[in-house]
Amino acid sequence: MRNERFHGRYESEGRVCEHPTCREPGEFRAPGGAGNSFDGPGEWRWFCLEHVREFNAGYDWFEGMSADEIYRAQAPGSGWQTESPAFKPTAGVDGMPRWADFADPLDAIGARAGDIKRAAAGRKHENFSRFTPREREALQIMGLGPKTDRPELRRRYSALVRRYHPDRNGGDRAHEARLQRVVEAYQLLRRAAAFA
């Protein structure tokens, strides 16, 4: 059985093609109109296969840009003219993660997201006192906080093994050292008195 989503088709769930003269199921999505932002496409527009093809044929990403803007957008280095704060030598200051401290960029992003959540909840410094220093380090390796419980520890361990194990990530052996650290951290934490 083919994966419908891989081919761009989504189950209709009662949606009808948004073309004014069509009553076919709206199973293919296209970027929405006004109100979309940099953070995503906003609301999707739904079309049948014929009308999504028509929409795609008329879609122009460069619409409204001058010739100079189009040229700059098509340049190989487009978007790299300014230094991102996360890659500056002073990264790690003002709440930005030091990317060099993480083997995986997603871990750095996760660390930053955790900082934002804690700050929003007014818990700048959470209490790790129920863990030994070695257990705290293991929690950091696993990307977990002090309120972690045993089921969350198991879920996180499973997710990290799936991410880093070569048998599960297409044979990529680049993360074997990281996998070993995760396994060691889990072995230490699963026997921790804090989870008894």
Steps between C-alpha positions, in 0.01 A plus 500: 500500500645838405541781747240754390658788691838439331331560166343825617147370548331543838176333594224742415317497838209666324702783345388615157730647234519877545488573128175693446355259242620167643324260738774230510661402835770747612784254562803709402619802692649824375639803685232729637452862417526810717588456863783257442824566682864403512413238761300294253242499229212587729175359375519250215283520193364164381453396137433191293795363300410690181465835675807465725701439182347815352584694819861373500547592134404860575684534833786753491722520809669813361174689445533860614883497512723732300766358265772573759305325776448195277869491415597515869245231592641265234866551597664187647586682824156652542409545865858480629582870476454554873636297787242313699524573875518127573827466308679807637799450729289645780226238455380363828455852631157664524322164500630374165645145496866439420464276195853368547389339829255268322568207267155531344347839405158373606633453854609866502158607378336279764720652771397850391133400491532358852651827621214695346238275662661525843530878476136531392391291796710710735727210587839630391691251719323170557586276791727207413571421868345152487775393256870439562750702291557198270124457458463871417762461230318192368173697491674769296632239254146367462358852465271460802405731785472448875129419493561193282328179605577139407258478200638823354855365545407183308330697219798732462744209499300323226486817290875563531589140414281520192671824401861393555514120444639412153245219459220752540640811327592361161849375592640838605784420742587865566306500828639181661687691773185696582300174510750350746467803728119471487510128588736565793284789624186287482664210686598738780161675516279190490658392829487847657343528844306804374286265287442240773 
